[in-house]
């Protein structure tokens, strides 16, 4: 009886819930300055497991999950610059940038609208980001997106070099590979 009920539910709703594993994770940060543009990279991201449901050609996030970006793992190739940006972002009082992904909704084509909360140095703000979600193969998805974060929105000091301040924005680019099991 239980098997019949499960089969009936799958036929009625046409949806499959997959166990997933995030196999690759990369976040890049871009800051523009009049003398030098800076790129920071973090590959050592800690994140919860997304609960994804597949319905037809759409992917649906069934429950929120969190991402932690350790400030000490963001590198730009210059240790002095890295320690300065860590200080600006609140280290050691706030050792992580926290991201809570609340929802992912289908947009146009293969794009999705990602909504959540971003916490930097104890300041939490809502964010919305567009992401491209595309299958790499039957068992893997690639999520590729970006958003702009302003230093001033999070009450952060703009980094400066030679008495000139950087532009009041950080462009964040993220990429995740998600394996479907």
ABEGO torsion letter per residue (X at the ends): XAAAAAAAAAAAAGBBBBBBBBABBBBBBBBBBAABBBBBBBABBBBBBBBBBBBEABBBBABBBBBBBBAAABBAGBAAAAAAAAAAAGOAABABBBBBBABBBBBBEABBBBBBBBBBGGBBBBBBBBBBBBBABAABBBBBBBBBBBAAAAGBBBBBBGGBBBBABBBBBBBBBBBBX
